[in-house]
Amino acid sequence: MGPNAETAIASTRPCASAIESNAVGGEPATTVVTTAPAPITKNMKVPAISASSARVCSVTDRMLAFSSVSDFKPVEANKARILSIKVAADGTTLDDANSEWVEIAVTLDSDLANWRVQQLRPLWKVEIPRPMDWEWLYTFGSPAFVGAGEIYRIHSGSRIRAAMHPLADDLTSGRKHVYVAGPLGAARLIWERGDYVRLVDAFGTVIDEVIVWPLEPAGASRSGAPTPAAGTPSSGARASG
């Protein structure tokens, strides 16, 4: 028996009803059971629930206690941040590539499994919309248990170079030193002015992002030209003051 206009409603009604029939032709009375279709509500729209109105439910002594939450902040976003970056000075050779690094500060005791540090470089090509070049520089292991307060210094150079001929940057205390390259021949200088440093979690979400913009030496720019006077924008940068 198919649904009809009377039974296809949102109001509550039993799905089955028993109707007693009278005896016919001397036969015992019987009970006829008819089944109605389940209530149907068409085009029901479920309103979106704001994160600010989320609630926490805890079970206490045979009752449910609800307490409101002021805001919802994913734990992933609070695990770590980009702390600082050092770009190699002009004239730095590949033997000293470990003097260039980026530091990641851990803010929670957690697991940074498969978190990655990304370098992104705008190409500024008019013929290509939003052109860019990027690569993954360093990936935390799986698992990668870290503690709050730890600082990971990710060097651009070689781990073997650091073991054989460490620089002062390789020996800084209070840092966990890791390296982009393993063999000596894989060492390179990575960061340039205008690059983006990104910290990306295991799901591809950008947790933190910093633009590489090193200070120019006093009296000269990185290209050797005189530094513009104070208050004059250079390379699209907005002058302070």
N, C-alpha and C positions, 0 to 999 in steps of 0.2 A: 504494500500500500504506500503510495508516494505521498510526500508532504503537500499540504494545501495551505491556502491563505490563512485559515483559522489556527492551524497548529504551528506555522512557521513564524512565531513571534518571540520577543525577548523575555516575556513574563515567565515566571516560574510555574511549571505545572508538572505533574508526574508523567514519567515516560510510559507508564502502563496503567491501565484502569481495568477493574473487574466489574462486569455487568452480569447480574444474575438473570437468567431467563426462566420463564414458567415452563412447566411440563407440557409437552405437546404429544397427543396421541398415547397418553398413559406412560410415556417414557420418563425416567427420572429427570429432575431439573438439572441443568448444566450451567456452568459458569463460562462465559465467553470473555476472553482476555484480548483486548485490543492494545496495540503498541503505537504510541504517538512518536513522531520524530523528535530528536533532541532540539531544544530551543536554538534558534538561529538569529543572529544579529548581523545584519548586513552593513558593510562600509563603516565598521567601527574604527575610529582613529584613536591610537594610543598617544597621548601627549608626551613630548620629550621631557625627560626629567633633568633638571639642572643639577650640575655637580654640587652646587652650593647647598642643595636641599637633600643631599644624600644622607642616609641614616645608618647607624651602626647598631646591630642587634646582638645582644648577649643574653645567654640563658642563665637565670638565677632562680633557684628554689621554686621550680614548677611555675615560673612565670617568665614573660619576655620583657626585658627592660630596653627601651629605646633612648638613645642620646643623639642629639643633632651634631652634625659635623660642619664646621664653619667653611671649610674649603676642601677640595680634593686635589692633591698634588702627587703625581706618580713618583714612586720611589726611584725609578730609573733616572729621573732628571736630577736627583740629588746626590748621586753616587760620586761624581768626580767633575772637575772643571779644569780648563786650561789655565795654568798659573802664569807662565811667562814664556818668552821665546827670545833666543839670541841668534842673530844673523851673522855669519862670518864676515869679517872685514875684507875690504878690497885687497887683492893680492894674496889671500889665503890659499895655500896649496892643498891638494888632496891628502897629504900627509897630516895636515892639521884640521881635517874635516870634523874631527870630534869636538872642536871648539864651537861648533854650531849645534844648537839643540832646541827642543821645545819641552816644557815641563807640564806634567799633569798632576794635579793635586787631588788626592782622595779625600772625600768629606764624610763617607759612611763606611763602616765595616760591612763589606758586601762582596759580591762576585762580579768582576768585570769580564766575564767570559765572552770572548769574541768582540769586545769593543775595539774600535779602530781609530787611528789618527789618519786624517786625510789631508792632502795638499791639493788645493784648487787654485788654478791660475787663469784669470780672464785673458783672452787673446786679443780683444779689441779689434776685431775684424768687421768692417762695415758690411761686407757681403754675406756674413753669417749671423743670423739672429742669435743673440746670447751665446756666443762661442766661449768655450772654456776647455781647459785641459786639467785632468785630475788623476790622482793615483792614491792607492792606499800605501802608507809608509810603514805603519807598525800595527800589529794585531796582538791584543792580549790573548794569552792561552785560554784553554778550556779544560778545567776551571781555572780561574785567576782570582783567588781569594786575596783581598787587600784589606788593609786596616785604615781607619780614619787618621788623617794626619800624614800619611805616607806621600812622598813626592817622587814621581817617576820622571827621570830626565832621559829623554829619547834623543840620542846623538845621531847626527847625519852620517857619521863616519863608521869605521870598522871596529868590531869587537876585538879582533886579533891585534889591531894597532894599539888599542887601549891596553891590552895585556903586555905587549912588547915595549911600547914607548908611550906611556900614559902622559896626557897633558894635565894641566892644573884643573881643567874642566872635568876630566875623568876621575879626579880624586876628591871632588867636593864632598864633604861630609853631609849627612842628613838627606842624601838622595839615593834612590835606587837607579843605578845606571844601566840602561838598555840601549841597543844599537840597531839602527836601520839595516846596516850591512854586516855581513859576517867576514868574508874574505877581504884581504887588503885591496884587491882590484875592484871591489864593489863600492868602495867609499866614494862619496860625491858630495858636492855642495848643493843644497836643495832650495833654500828659501831666498826669495827675492822680494823687493818692495812691491806691494800690491797683491801678494799672494794671500790666500785664505787658509787658516789652520782650522780644521774641524775635528771635533770629538764626536764620534758616531757610535751609538749603542748597537747591540747585536741585532736589533730589528730594523736598522737603517735610519733611525731617528737622529737628527742632528741635536746633540745635547748642548754643545757650546761651539762658538765660532769667533775667531779673532782675525783681524786684518793685520798682516805684517807691514809695519811702517817704521823701520829703524830711524833713529836720529841721525841726521847728517853731521859729519865732522865740522867743527868750527872753521869757518872761512872757506869751505869748499863743499860741493855736492859730491855724491858718489861717482859722478862722471868726470869729476875734476874741474867742473866749471864753478865760478864763484857762486856762493850761496846768495839767493835773492835777499834784498833788504827786508827787515822785519815788517810784517803787515802786507807783504806781497805774496799772493797765493802761488804755489809752485806745484806743477804736475797735477793740477786739479784739486790739490789739498787746500783746505780752508785755513788761513792763517789765524793764529790765536790772537785774541784782543781785538 
